[in-house]
Amino acid sequence: MQRTFRLVPVLLLNAAFLAGCNQLDPEKCKQALDVTRQSMATADFAAAQNWRTYAWKQCDDKAALEALDRELTAKQTEVEARRRETEARAAAKRALLTAFLSWVRDNRADPSRASAAPVCDPPAADDPKGDKSENRFCAATRIAGTSQLAVRYYQAQPSAARFSVKLPEATSCTEIGAPTVVKTWAVPATGGRTAQRFRCSFTSGPLAGMQAVGSEAVNAELYLFDPAYLEKEPAQRTMLEGS
């Protein structure tokens, strides 16, 4: 009996200690819930998962915890869907850019071959050659997937050409293989904002001597042109040279 009497206080002390360890803390619960949501907002899901686990240890409202788990799952799904969409757009842009640059390389010397049915402007009314005159601009197009590749060239000097394509995502001089930046300037964009337009030149390879103009914006036109094109159509200088 004496041995049993001495063990009772020890057992009671252990029970009290364990009860104290299992107590939930409302303040720590609120902190865990708040920081979990803050981490979700910044897409820091590693931190969010850690704080979510801590919340389950500090909160006794299971409905709130289950709601937090649903929020975390939904946010992760949303961010992953946006990531996949961004990657898909980038891949589509790269494929279109590859097709466009190849088309330009193949047809820069004679864009009249770029399409089976080029369309030419009517000759000037005072041109003595009449309908047989080649002193006029022509246009040719080609479809690449769901996009259109286009070229405008001077019939009497076909190399005086401007090729264009609308890209779904912004590009850069480096990405198109023309690393020499000649000039950058701001142009109006949607919502009263502005976008940076760039002009760069190809210094080597099959496109050497051509220049490129594009904008750091989605759905913006990318132009590749021979400098001789502006001699034939100087009205385009403002757009293509920023002058």
C-alpha positions as protocol buffer text, in pm:
chain_id: "A"
residue {
  index: 1
  type: MET
  ca { x: 0 y: 0 z: 0 }
}
residue {
  index: 2
  type: GLN
  ca { x: 281 y: 236 z: 81 }
}
residue {
  index: 3
  type: ARG
  ca { x: 434 y: 188 z: -266 }
}
residue {
  index: 4
  type: THR
  ca { x: 97 y: 260 z: -432 }
}
residue {
  index: 5
  type: PHE
  ca { x: 54 y: 577 z: -228 }
}
residue {
  index: 6
  type: ARG
  ca { x: 388 y: 713 z: -347 }
}
residue {
  index: 7
  type: LEU
  ca { x: 304 y: 648 z: -721 }
}
residue {
  index: 8
  type: VAL
  ca { x: -27 y: 838 z: -728 }
}
residue {
  index: 9
  type: PRO
  ca { x: 123 y: 1192 z: -727 }
}
residue {
  index: 10
  type: VAL
  ca { x: 356 y: 1090 z: -1009 }
}
residue {
  index: 11
  type: LEU
  ca { x: 70 y: 960 z: -1222 }
}
residue {
  index: 12
  type: LEU
  ca { x: -134 y: 1274 z: -1156 }
}
residue {
  index: 13
  type: LEU
  ca { x: 164 y: 1494 z: -1252 }
}
residue {
  index: 14
  type: ASN
  ca { x: 213 y: 1308 z: -1583 }
}
residue {
  index: 15
  type: ALA
  ca { x: -155 y: 1339 z: -1669 }
}
residue {
  index: 16
  type: ALA
  ca { x: -149 y: 1712 z: -1599 }
}
residue {
  index: 17
  type: PHE
  ca { x: 162 y: 1756 z: -1816 }
}
residue {
  index: 18
  type: LEU
  ca { x: 6 y: 1569 z: -2108 }
}
residue {
  index: 19
  type: ALA
  ca { x: -313 y: 1769 z: -2077 }
}
residue {
  index: 20
  type: GLY
  ca { x: -113 y: 2089 z: -2087 }
}
residue {
  index: 21
  type: CYS
  ca { x: 70 y: 1978 z: -2405 }
}
residue {
  index: 22
  type: ASN
  ca { x: -257 y: 1905 z: -2583 }
}
residue {
  index: 23
  type: GLN
  ca { x: -419 y: 2240 z: -2507 }
}
residue {
  index: 24
  type: LEU
  ca { x: -520 y: 2441 z: -2816 }
}
residue {
  index: 25
  type: ASP
  ca { x: -421 y: 2806 z: -2846 }
}
residue {
  index: 26
  type: PRO
  ca { x: -677 y: 3042 z: -3010 }
}
residue {
  index: 27
  type: GLU
  ca { x: -414 y: 3308 z: -3081 }
}
residue {
  index: 28
  type: LYS
  ca { x: -179 y: 3060 z: -3244 }
}
residue {
  index: 29
  type: CYS
  ca { x: -476 y: 2919 z: -3433 }
}
residue {
  index: 30
  type: LYS
  ca { x: -561 y: 3261 z: -3577 }
}
residue {
  index: 31
  type: GLN
  ca { x: -198 y: 3323 z: -3664 }
}
residue {
  index: 32
  type: ALA
  ca { x: -173 y: 2989 z: -3843 }
}
residue {
  index: 33
  type: LEU
  ca { x: -490 y: 3051 z: -4044 }
}
residue {
  index: 34
  type: ASP
  ca { x: -383 y: 3405 z: -4139 }
}
residue {
  index: 35
  type: VAL
  ca { x: -29 y: 3310 z: -4242 }
}
residue {
  index: 36
  type: THR
  ca { x: -154 y: 3011 z: -4438 }
}
residue {
  index: 37
  type: ARG
  ca { x: -378 y: 3239 z: -4643 }
}
residue {
  index: 38
  type: GLN
  ca { x: -101 y: 3498 z: -4684 }
}
residue {
  index: 39
  type: SER
  ca { x: 130 y: 3227 z: -4817 }
}
residue {
  index: 40
  type: MET
  ca { x: -143 y: 3108 z: -5053 }
}
residue {
  index: 41
  type: ALA
  ca { x: -185 y: 3462 z: -5187 }
}
residue {
  index: 42
  type: THR
  ca { x: 183 y: 3471 z: -5285 }
}
residue {
  index: 43
  type: ALA
  ca { x: 173 y: 3113 z: -5418 }
}
residue {
  index: 44
  type: ASP
  ca { x: 426 y: 3001 z: -5154 }
}
residue {
  index: 45
  type: PHE
  ca { x: 265 y: 2661 z: -5115 }
}
residue {
  index: 46
  type: ALA
  ca { x: 552 y: 2506 z: -4917 }
}
residue {
  index: 47
  type: ALA
  ca { x: 501 y: 2764 z: -4643 }
}
residue {
  index: 48
  type: ALA
  ca { x: 123 y: 2740 z: -4677 }
}
residue {
  index: 49
  type: GLN
  ca { x: 136 y: 2364 z: -4623 }
}
residue {
  index: 50
  type: ASN
  ca { x: 355 y: 2403 z: -4313 }
}
residue {
  index: 51
  type: TRP
  ca { x: 125 y: 2662 z: -4160 }
}
residue {
  index: 52
  type: ARG
  ca { x: -181 y: 2456 z: -4255 }
}
residue {
  index: 53
  type: THR
  ca { x: -34 y: 2162 z: -4058 }
}
residue {
  index: 54
  type: TYR
  ca { x: 30 y: 2395 z: -3763 }
}
residue {
  index: 55
  type: ALA
  ca { x: -328 y: 2522 z: -3782 }
}
residue {
  index: 56
  type: TRP
  ca { x: -461 y: 2168 z: -3749 }
}
residue {
  index: 57
  type: LYS
  ca { x: -264 y: 2139 z: -3424 }
}
residue {
  index: 58
  type: GLN
  ca { x: -385 y: 2470 z: -3278 }
}
residue {
  index: 59
  type: CYS
  ca { x: -749 y: 2502 z: -3392 }
}
residue {
  index: 60
  type: ASP
  ca { x: -1051 y: 2311 z: -3269 }
}
residue {
  index: 61
  type: ASP
  ca { x: -1297 y: 2434 z: -3534 }
}
residue {
  index: 62
  type: LYS
  ca { x: -1288 y: 2144 z: -3781 }
}
residue {
  index: 63
  type: ALA
  ca { x: -1525 y: 2318 z: -4024 }
}
residue {
  index: 64
  type: ALA
  ca { x: -1286 y: 2615 z: -4049 }
}
residue {
  index: 65
  type: LEU
  ca { x: -990 y: 2381 z: -4097 }
}
residue {
  index: 66
  type: GLU
  ca { x: -1168 y: 2185 z: -4371 }
}
residue {
  index: 67
  type: ALA
  ca { x: -1260 y: 2514 z: -4541 }
}
residue {
  index: 68
  type: LEU
  ca { x: -892 y: 2615 z: -4524 }
}
residue {
  index: 69
  type: ASP
  ca { x: -792 y: 2288 z: -4690 }
}
residue {
  index: 70
  type: ARG
  ca { x: -1044 y: 2348 z: -4969 }
}
residue {
  index: 71
  type: GLU
  ca { x: -905 y: 2700 z: -5022 }
}
residue {
  index: 72
  type: LEU
  ca { x: -551 y: 2566 z: -5037 }
}
residue {
  index: 73
  type: THR
  ca { x: -642 y: 2296 z: -5290 }
}
residue {
  index: 74
  type: ALA
  ca { x: -838 y: 2543 z: -5506 }
}
residue {
  index: 75
  type: LYS
  ca { x: -555 y: 2797 z: -5501 }
}
residue {
  index: 76
  type: GLN
  ca { x: -296 y: 2536 z: -5597 }
}
residue {
  index: 77
  type: THR
  ca { x: -520 y: 2418 z: -5882 }
}
residue {
  index: 78
  type: GLU
  ca { x: -568 y: 2777 z: -6003 }
}
residue {
  index: 79
  type: VAL
  ca { x: -196 y: 2857 z: -5999 }
}
residue {
  index: 80
  type: GLU
  ca { x: -108 y: 2531 z: -6174 }
}
residue {
  index: 81
  type: ALA
  ca { x: -368 y: 2599 z: -6445 }
}
residue {
  index: 82
  type: ARG
  ca { x: -224 y: 2948 z: -6501 }
}
residue {
  index: 83
  type: ARG
  ca { x: 127 y: 2803 z: -6520 }
}
residue {
  index: 84
  type: ARG
  ca { x: 23 y: 2548 z: -6781 }
}
residue {
  index: 85
  type: GLU
  ca { x: -160 y: 2817 z: -6979 }
}
residue {
  index: 86
  type: THR
  ca { x: 144 y: 3044 z: -6970 }
}
residue {
  index: 87
  type: GLU
  ca { x: 370 y: 2761 z: -7085 }
}
residue {
  index: 88
  type: ALA
  ca { x: 128 y: 2671 z: -7364 }
}
residue {
  index: 89
  type: ARG
  ca { x: 118 y: 3033 z: -7489 }
}
residue {
  index: 90
  type: ALA
  ca { x: 497 y: 3055 z: -7477 }
}
residue {
  index: 91
  type: ALA
  ca { x: 530 y: 2729 z: -7671 }
}
residue {
  index: 92
  type: ALA
  ca { x: 276 y: 2847 z: -7931 }
}
residue {
  index: 93
  type: LYS
  ca { x: 467 y: 3174 z: -7969 }
}
residue {
  index: 94
  type: ARG
  ca { x: 798 y: 2994 z: -8017 }
}
residue {
  index: 95
  type: ALA
  ca { x: 647 y: 2763 z: -8280 }
}
residue {
  index: 96
  type: LEU
  ca { x: 491 y: 3056 z: -8466 }
}
residue {
  index: 97
  type: LEU
  ca { x: 812 y: 3257 z: -8445 }
}
residue {
  index: 98
  type: THR
  ca { x: 1009 y: 2963 z: -8585 }
}
residue {
  index: 99
  type: ALA
  ca { x: 767 y: 2928 z: -8877 }
}
residue {
  index: 100
  type: PHE
  ca { x: 773 y: 3302 z: -8945 }
}
residue {
  index: 101
  type: LEU
  ca { x: 1150 y: 3338 z: -8942 }
}
residue {
  index: 102
  type: SER
  ca { x: 1185 y: 3035 z: -9169 }
}
residue {
  index: 103
  type: TRP
  ca { x: 928 y: 3185 z: -9408 }
}
residue {
  index: 104
  type: VAL
  ca { x: 1118 y: 3514 z: -9417 }
}
residue {
  index: 105
  type: ARG
  ca { x: 1451 y: 3338 z: -9479 }
}
residue {
  index: 106
  type: ASP
  ca { x: 1303 y: 3141 z: -9767 }
}
residue {
  index: 107
  type: ASN
  ca { x: 1137 y: 3440 z: -9934 }
}
residue {
  index: 108
  type: ARG
  ca { x: 1334 y: 3753 z: -9847 }
}
residue {
  index: 109
  type: ALA
  ca { x: 1503 y: 3766 z: -10189 }
}
residue {
  index: 110
  type: ASP
  ca { x: 1179 y: 3725 z: -10383 }
}
residue {
  index: 111
  type: PRO
  ca { x: 860 y: 3755 z: -10178 }
}
residue {
  index: 112
  type: SER
  ca { x: 648 y: 3706 z: -10491 }
}
residue {
  index: 113
  type: ARG
  ca { x: 704 y: 3334 z: -10430 }
}
residue {
  index: 114
  type: ALA
  ca { x: 573 y: 3355 z: -10074 }
}
residue {
  index: 115
  type: SER
  ca { x: 214 y: 3298 z: -10186 }
}
residue {
  index: 116
  type: ALA
  ca { x: 43 y: 3128 z: -10477 }
}
residue {
  index: 117
  type: ALA
  ca { x: -177 y: 3432 z: -10530 }
}
residue {
  index: 118
  type: PRO
  ca { x: -12 y: 3766 z: -10440 }
}
residue {
  index: 119
  type: VAL
  ca { x: -231 y: 4074 z: -10474 }
}
residue {
  index: 120
  type: CYS
  ca { x: -85 y: 4397 z: -10617 }
}
residue {
  index: 121
  type: ASP
  ca { x: -199 y: 4757 z: -10586 }
}
residue {
  index: 122
  type: PRO
  ca { x: -330 y: 4920 z: -10904 }
}
residue {
  index: 123
  type: PRO
  ca { x: -60 y: 5116 z: -11091 }
}
residue {
  index: 124
  type: ALA
  ca { x: -46 y: 5491 z: -11059 }
}
residue {
  index: 125
  type: ALA
  ca { x: -286 y: 5669 z: -11290 }
}
residue {
  index: 126
  type: ASP
  ca { x: -1 y: 5850 z: -11464 }
}
residue {
  index: 127
  type: ASP
  ca { x: 221 y: 5544 z: -11504 }
}
residue {
  index: 128
  type: PRO
  ca { x: 288 y: 5510 z: -11880 }
}
residue {
  index: 129
  type: LYS
  ca { x: 316 y: 5130 z: -11849 }
}
residue {
  index: 130
  type: GLY
  ca { x: -38 y: 5103 z: -11724 }
}
residue {
  index: 131
  type: ASP
  ca { x: -140 y: 4759 z: -11595 }
}
residue {
  index: 132
  type: LYS
  ca { x: 197 y: 4616 z: -11694 }
}
residue {
  index: 133
  type: SER
  ca { x: 382 y: 4846 z: -11458 }
}
residue {
  index: 134
  type: GLU
  ca { x: 569 y: 4692 z: -11166 }
}
residue {
  index: 135
  type: ASN
  ca { x: 615 y: 5023 z: -10988 }
}
residue {
  index: 136
  type: ARG
  ca { x: 368 y: 4927 z: -10716 }
}
residue {
  index: 137
  type: PHE
  ca { x: 336 y: 4733 z: -10393 }
}
residue {
  index: 138
  type: CYS
  ca { x: 209 y: 4378 z: -10372 }
}
residue {
  index: 139
  type: ALA
  ca { x: 100 y: 4167 z: -10075 }
}
residue {
  index: 140
  type: ALA
  ca { x: 123 y: 3795 z: -10007 }
}
residue {
  index: 141
  type: THR
  ca { x: 2 y: 3588 z: -9715 }
}
residue {
  index: 142
  type: ARG
  ca { x: 39 y: 3240 z: -9577 }
}
residue {
  index: 143
  type: ILE
  ca { x: -139 y: 3058 z: -9295 }
}
residue {
  index: 144
  type: ALA
  ca { x: 66 y: 2906 z: -9014 }
}
residue {
  index: 145
  type: GLY
  ca { x: -166 y: 2717 z: -8782 }
}
residue {
  index: 146
  type: THR
  ca { x: -427 y: 2973 z: -8678 }
}
residue {
  index: 147
  type: SER
  ca { x: -204 y: 3271 z: -8758 }
}
residue {
  index: 148
  type: GLN
  ca { x: -135 y: 3463 z: -9076 }
}
residue {
  index: 149
  type: LEU
  ca { x: 209 y: 3548 z: -9208 }
}
residue {
  index: 150
  type: ALA
  ca { x: 214 y: 3851 z: -9435 }
}
residue {
  index: 151
  type: VAL
  ca { x: 456 y: 4036 z: -9660 }
}
residue {
  index: 152
  type: ARG
  ca { x: 436 y: 4367 z: -9846 }
}
residue {
  index: 153
  type: TYR
  ca { x: 692 y: 4418 z: -10120 }
}
residue {
  index: 154
  type: TYR
  ca { x: 771 y: 4645 z: -10415 }
}
residue {
  index: 155
  type: GLN
  ca { x: 709 y: 4452 z: -10734 }
}
residue {
  index: 156
  type: ALA
  ca { x: 989 y: 4616 z: -10933 }
}
residue {
  index: 157
  type: GLN
  ca { x: 1233 y: 4547 z: -10646 }
}
residue {
  index: 158
  type: PRO
  ca { x: 1095 y: 4247 z: -10453 }
}
residue {
  index: 159
  type: SER
  ca { x: 1371 y: 4252 z: -10190 }
}
residue {
  index: 160
  type: ALA
  ca { x: 1230 y: 4588 z: -10071 }
}
residue {
  index: 161
  type: ALA
  ca { x: 991 y: 4399 z: -9846 }
}
residue {
  index: 162
  type: ARG
  ca { x: 831 y: 4410 z: -9503 }
}
residue {
  index: 163
  type: PHE
  ca { x: 727 y: 4079 z: -9344 }
}
residue {
  index: 164
  type: SER
  ca { x: 488 y: 4069 z: -9047 }
}
residue {
  index: 165
  type: VAL
  ca { x: 314 y: 3838 z: -8802 }
}
residue {
  index: 166
  type: LYS
  ca { x: 104 y: 3896 z: -8489 }
}
residue {
  index: 167
  type: LEU
  ca { x: 252 y: 3713 z: -8190 }
}
residue {
  index: 168
  type: PRO
  ca { x: 36 y: 3596 z: -7895 }
}
residue {
  index: 169
  type: GLU
  ca { x: 313 y: 3682 z: -7648 }
}
residue {
  index: 170
  type: ALA
  ca { x: 584 y: 3947 z: -7627 }
}
residue {
  index: 171
  type: THR
  ca { x: 922 y: 3871 z: -7779 }
}
residue {
  index: 172
  type: SER
  ca { x: 1267 y: 4031 z: -7779 }
}
residue {
  index: 173
  type: CYS
  ca { x: 1562 y: 4100 z: -8006 }
}
residue {
  index: 174
  type: THR
  ca { x: 1755 y: 3815 z: -7847 }
}
residue {
  index: 175
  type: GLU
  ca { x: 1473 y: 3566 z: -7896 }
}
residue {
  index: 176
  type: ILE
  ca { x: 1441 y: 3635 z: -8266 }
}
residue {
  index: 177
  type: GLY
  ca { x: 1817 y: 3612 z: -8318 }
}
residue {
  index: 178
  type: ALA
  ca { x: 1887 y: 3982 z: -8375 }
}
residue {
  index: 179
  type: PRO
  ca { x: 2077 y: 4076 z: -8059 }
}
residue {
  index: 180
  type: THR
  ca { x: 2189 y: 4421 z: -8174 }
}
residue {
  index: 181
  type: VAL
  ca { x: 1935 y: 4668 z: -8033 }
}
residue {
  index: 182
  type: VAL
  ca { x: 1925 y: 4982 z: -8246 }
}
residue {
  index: 183
  type: LYS
  ca { x: 1656 y: 5177 z: -8061 }
}
residue {
  index: 184
  type: THR
  ca { x: 1371 y: 5150 z: -7810 }
}
residue {
  index: 185
  type: TRP
  ca { x: 1077 y: 5387 z: -7766 }
}
residue {
  index: 186
  type: ALA
  ca { x: 734 y: 5400 z: -7601 }
}
residue {
  index: 187
  type: VAL
  ca { x: 412 y: 5353 z: -7796 }
}
residue {
  index: 188
  type: PRO
  ca { x: 47 y: 5376 z: -7682 }
}
residue {
  index: 189
  type: ALA
  ca { x: -110 y: 5055 z: -7551 }
}
residue {
  index: 190
  type: THR
  ca { x: -452 y: 4955 z: -7421 }
}
residue {
  index: 191
  type: GLY
  ca { x: -598 y: 5115 z: -7110 }
}
residue {
  index: 192
  type: GLY
  ca { x: -403 y: 5437 z: -7151 }
}
residue {
  index: 193
  type: ARG
  ca { x: -77 y: 5258 z: -7087 }
}
residue {
  index: 194
  type: THR
  ca { x: 238 y: 5243 z: -7300 }
}
residue {
  index: 195
  type: ALA
  ca { x: 451 y: 4958 z: -7428 }
}
residue {
  index: 196
  type: GLN
  ca { x: 815 y: 4947 z: -7525 }
}
residue {
  index: 197
  type: ARG
  ca { x: 881 y: 4909 z: -7896 }
}
residue {
  index: 198
  type: PHE
  ca { x: 1223 y: 4792 z: -8009 }
}
residue {
  index: 199
  type: ARG
  ca { x: 1419 y: 4794 z: -8332 }
}
residue {
  index: 200
  type: CYS
  ca { x: 1710 y: 4556 z: -8378 }
}
residue {
  index: 201
  type: SER
  ca { x: 1924 y: 4431 z: -8664 }
}
residue {
  index: 202
  type: PHE
  ca { x: 2041 y: 4094 z: -8792 }
}
residue {
  index: 203
  type: THR
  ca { x: 2417 y: 4103 z: -8834 }
}
residue {
  index: 204
  type: SER
  ca { x: 2482 y: 3747 z: -8948 }
}
residue {
  index: 205
  type: GLY
  ca { x: 2313 y: 3444 z: -9096 }
}
residue {
  index: 206
  type: PRO
  ca { x: 2050 y: 3424 z: -9371 }
}
residue {
  index: 207
  type: LEU
  ca { x: 1866 y: 3730 z: -9236 }
}
residue {
  index: 208
  type: ALA
  ca { x: 2176 y: 3952 z: -9218 }
}
residue {
  index: 209
  type: GLY
  ca { x: 2103 y: 4308 z: -9324 }
}
residue {
  index: 210
  type: MET
  ca { x: 1736 y: 4296 z: -9223 }
}
residue {
  index: 211
  type: GLN
  ca { x: 1587 y: 4479 z: -8927 }
}
residue {
  index: 212
  type: ALA
  ca { x: 1314 y: 4381 z: -8685 }
}
residue {
  index: 213
  type: VAL
  ca { x: 1058 y: 4594 z: -8502 }
}
residue {
  index: 214
  type: GLY
  ca { x: 834 y: 4460 z: -8227 }
}
residue {
  index: 215
  type: SER
  ca { x: 661 y: 4562 z: -7905 }
}
residue {
  index: 216
  type: GLU
  ca { x: 685 y: 4416 z: -7558 }
}
residue {
  index: 217
  type: ALA
  ca { x: 313 y: 4338 z: -7549 }
}
residue {
  index: 218
  type: VAL
  ca { x: 76 y: 4051 z: -7623 }
}
residue {
  index: 219
  type: ASN
  ca { x: -86 y: 4028 z: -7967 }
}
residue {
  index: 220
  type: ALA
  ca { x: 161 y: 4279 z: -8109 }
}
residue {
  index: 221
  type: GLU
  ca { x: 289 y: 4277 z: -8466 }
}
residue {
  index: 222
  type: LEU
  ca { x: 646 y: 4178 z: -8533 }
}
residue {
  index: 223
  type: TYR
  ca { x: 796 y: 4325 z: -8850 }
}
residue {
  index: 224
  type: LEU
  ca { x: 1107 y: 4216 z: -9038 }
}
residue {
  index: 225
  type: PHE
  ca { x: 1211 y: 4440 z: -9325 }
}
residue {
  index: 226
  type: ASP
  ca { x: 1488 y: 4527 z: -9562 }
}
residue {
  index: 227
  type: PRO
  ca { x: 1603 y: 4892 z: -9528 }
}
residue {
  index: 228
  type: ALA
  ca { x: 1523 y: 4936 z: -9899 }
}
residue {
  index: 229
  type: TYR
  ca { x: 1156 y: 4895 z: -9808 }
}
residue {
  index: 230
  type: LEU
  ca { x: 1150 y: 5230 z: -9630 }
}
residue {
  index: 231
  type: GLU
  ca { x: 1301 y: 5396 z: -9934 }
}
residue {
  index: 232
  type: LYS
  ca { x: 999 y: 5280 z: -10132 }
}
residue {
  index: 233
  type: GLU
  ca { x: 743 y: 5352 z: -9860 }
}
residue {
  index: 234
  type: PRO
  ca { x: 882 y: 5633 z: -9640 }
}
residue {
  index: 235
  type: ALA
  ca { x: 542 y: 5682 z: -9474 }
}
residue {
  index: 236
  type: GLN
  ca { x: 627 y: 5376 z: -9263 }
}
residue {
  index: 237
  type: ARG
  ca { x: 936 y: 5535 z: -9108 }
}
residue {
  index: 238
  type: THR
  ca { x: 752 y: 5665 z: -8802 }
}
residue {
  index: 239
  type: MET
  ca { x: 624 y: 5320 z: -8713 }
}
residue {
  index: 240
  type: LEU
  ca { x: 938 y: 5125 z: -8801 }
}
residue {
  index: 241
  type: GLU
  ca { x: 1208 y: 5371 z: -8698 }
}
residue {
  index: 242
  type: GLY
  ca { x: 1038 y: 5562 z: -8419 }
}
residue {
  index: 243
  type: SER
  ca { x: 1123 y: 5888 z: -8591 }
}
